[in-house]
């Protein structure tokens, strides 16, 4: 089975449309959305409605921390830029949009593969899998051989032999990385809408369960247009600037 995994779209229409066009060309068997449909970006209504249509067509969609915040009326405990964007995002969404976000599951499983936005360790705690210790906690919290997550906005693979500390690996863009049957893996799928690995191109992960590989597919898009829309919406300028440099 070939599975396209899209994480951290963050209301970036230009990036998401470019990625979905790439997905159509890749023709995977399934699509998984790893959450954070909204937040930061200027097109939250588009992001939610597009995800809802994909779910109707058979995609799985996981809830991210920005989705949880957008569905809530509670205080926004985020960085100042993220908080400003979230307050604006809430004002754009209808009760139906917020209901869709509120109803998303925190995790999903397909066979021996688990999908979660942040970490299998305390999913509602929104922990980052950004080092070996966090990867180990993620693996220890699950029986799955393979866990796919997002949240860090940086593509990575952490692999571990039984009883050993995971080893981090930065996969090459557009090159299939092997997933050994003798190891367990945490794959961080990068970000569609706000990459932070120094490459401004959108990122999706293509998992091939038969070949036991995962590929970080990079897709160029018009980040300047997204940045322009962020400025027009009077959102914090850094949210647009960072798209241009992938930070």
C-alpha positions in Angstrom: 0.0 0.0 0.0 1.2 3.5 -0.8 0.0 6.2 1.6 0.4 10.0 1.2 0.9 11.6 4.6 0.3 15.4 4.8 1.2 17.1 8.1 0.9 20.7 9.3 -0.9 22.4 6.4 -1.5 25.5 8.5 -4.1 27.2 6.3 -1.6 27.6 3.4 -3.7 27.2 0.3 -1.0 27.6 -2.2 1.2 24.9 -0.6 -1.7 22.5 -0.1 -3.0 22.9 -3.7 0.5 22.2 -5.0 0.8 19.2 -2.8 -2.6 17.8 -3.7 -1.7 18.1 -7.3 1.5 16.1 -6.6 -0.6 13.5 -4.7 -2.9 13.1 -7.7 0.1 12.3 -9.9 1.5 9.9 -7.3 -1.9 8.2 -7.1 -1.5 6.7 -3.6 -4.0 4.2 -2.1 -4.7 6.3 0.9 -4.3 9.9 2.2 -3.6 10.7 5.8 -3.8 14.2 7.2 -1.7 14.5 10.4 -3.4 17.6 11.8 -2.8 21.3 12.2 -5.0 22.1 9.3 -5.2 25.7 10.5 -3.2 28.2 12.4 -0.5 30.7 11.1 -1.9 30.8 7.6 -4.4 33.0 5.8 -6.9 30.4 4.4 -8.4 28.4 7.3 -11.8 28.0 5.8 -10.3 26.5 2.6 -8.1 24.2 4.7 -11.0 22.8 6.8 -13.3 22.4 3.9 -10.7 20.7 1.7 -9.9 18.3 4.6 -13.6 17.6 5.0 -13.9 16.7 1.3 -10.9 14.5 1.5 -12.3 12.7 4.5 -15.6 12.2 2.6 -13.5 10.5 -0.1 -11.8 8.1 2.3 -8.9 10.1 3.8 -8.1 9.9 7.5 -7.6 13.1 9.4 -6.0 13.5 12.8 -6.4 16.5 15.2 -3.5 18.8 15.8 -2.9 21.3 18.6 -3.9 24.3 16.4 -7.0 22.4 15.3 -7.9 21.8 19.0 -7.3 25.5 19.8 -9.4 26.7 16.8 -12.3 24.5 18.0 -12.1 25.9 21.5 -13.3 29.1 23.1 -10.7 28.9 25.8 -7.5 30.9 26.3 -4.8 30.5 23.6 -1.6 29.4 25.2 0.8 29.8 22.3 3.7 32.1 21.3 2.6 35.7 20.5 2.6 35.2 16.7 0.7 31.9 16.9 -1.7 33.4 19.4 -2.5 36.4 17.2 -3.1 34.1 14.3 -5.3 31.8 16.3 -7.5 34.6 17.5 -7.9 35.7 13.9 -8.5 32.1 12.7 -11.3 31.5 15.2 -13.1 34.6 13.9 -13.0 33.2 10.3 -14.5 29.8 11.1 -18.1 28.9 11.4 -19.5 26.6 14.1 -19.6 23.8 11.4 -15.9 24.3 10.7 -15.0 24.3 14.4 -17.2 21.2 14.9 -15.3 19.3 12.3 -12.0 20.2 14.0 -13.3 19.3 17.4 -14.5 15.8 16.2 -11.1 14.8 14.8 -9.4 11.8 16.5 -6.0 12.2 18.2 -4.7 8.9 16.7 -5.4 6.4 14.0 -4.0 3.0 13.1 -3.6 1.1 9.9 -2.2 -2.4 10.5 1.1 -2.1 12.4 1.3 1.6 11.6 0.1 4.4 13.9 -0.6 8.0 13.0 -0.6 10.9 15.4 0.0 14.6 15.2 2.7 15.1 17.8 3.7 11.9 19.7 2.2 8.6 20.7 3.4 9.5 24.2 0.5 11.5 25.7 -1.0 12.6 22.4 -3.0 15.5 23.9 0.1 16.8 25.5 1.5 17.8 22.1 5.0 16.7 22.7 7.6 17.2 20.0 9.6 14.2 18.6 12.7 16.2 18.1 15.4 14.1 19.7 16.3 10.5 20.6 14.7 10.7 24.1 11.4 12.0 22.7 11.5 9.3 20.0 12.0 6.6 22.6 9.1 7.8 24.7 7.0 7.8 21.5 7.9 4.2 20.7 7.5 3.0 24.3 4.0 4.4 24.4 2.9 2.3 21.3 3.1 -1.3 20.1 3.2 -0.1 16.5 6.2 -1.0 14.4 6.0 2.4 12.6 4.7 5.7 13.9 4.1 8.7 11.6 3.8 12.2 13.1 4.2 15.8 12.4 4.3 18.9 14.7 8.0 19.7 14.4 7.8 20.9 10.8 11.1 19.1 10.1 11.3 15.8 8.2 13.1 13.1 10.2 13.4 9.4 10.8 14.2 7.9 14.2 15.0 4.1 14.1 15.6 1.7 16.9 16.5 -1.9 17.5 14.6 -3.6 20.4 15.8 -2.2 23.7 18.1 0.4 22.1 18.0 4.2 22.1 16.6 5.5 18.7 19.0 7.0 16.2 17.9 10.1 14.3 18.3 10.4 10.6 17.6 13.2 8.2 16.2 11.8 5.0 17.2 13.2 1.6 14.5 15.0 -0.3 12.8 12.9 -2.9 14.9 9.8 -2.2 13.2 6.6 -0.8 14.5 5.9 2.7 14.4 2.2 3.8 12.4 1.1 6.8 14.1 -2.1 8.1 11.8 -4.9 9.3 14.2 -5.5 12.1 13.8 -2.0 13.6 10.9 0.2 14.8 10.6 3.7 13.4 9.2 7.1 14.1 8.8 9.1 10.9 8.3 12.8 11.2 6.6 13.9 8.0 7.7 17.5 7.7 5.2 20.2 6.9 3.0 21.1 3.9 2.3 24.6 4.9 5.2 25.8 7.0 8.4 23.9 6.5 11.2 24.7 9.1 14.1 22.7 7.8 15.6 25.5 5.7 13.8 24.4 2.5 10.8 26.5 1.7 9.3 23.8 -0.5 6.2 22.0 0.8 6.8 18.5 2.1 4.7 15.4 2.2 5.7 11.8 3.1 5.0 8.9 0.8 4.9 5.6 2.6 5.2 2.4 0.6 4.4 -0.5 2.9 5.2 -3.2 0.4 8.7 -1.7 -0.5 9.2 -0.7 3.2 10.3 2.8 2.2 9.3 6.4 3.0 10.0 9.3 0.7 10.0 13.0 1.7 8.5 14.5 -1.5 9.2 18.2 -1.9 6.9 20.4 -3.9 7.6 24.0 -4.9 4.8 26.5 -4.5 4.1 30.3 -4.6 5.2 31.2 -1.0 5.2 34.8 -1.9 1.5 34.8 -2.7 0.8 33.2 0.7 3.0 35.8 2.4 1.1 38.5 0.6 -2.2 37.2 1.8 -0.8 37.0 5.4 0.1 40.6 5.2 -3.3 41.6 3.7 -5.0 39.8 6.6 -2.8 41.9 9.0 -1.4 38.7 10.6 2.1 39.0 12.1 4.7 39.7 9.4 7.1 36.9 10.5 4.5 34.3 9.6 4.8 35.3 6.0 8.6 36.0 6.0 9.4 32.5 7.4 7.6 30.8 4.5 10.1 32.4 2.1 13.1 30.9 3.9 11.7 27.6 5.3 12.2 28.6 8.9 
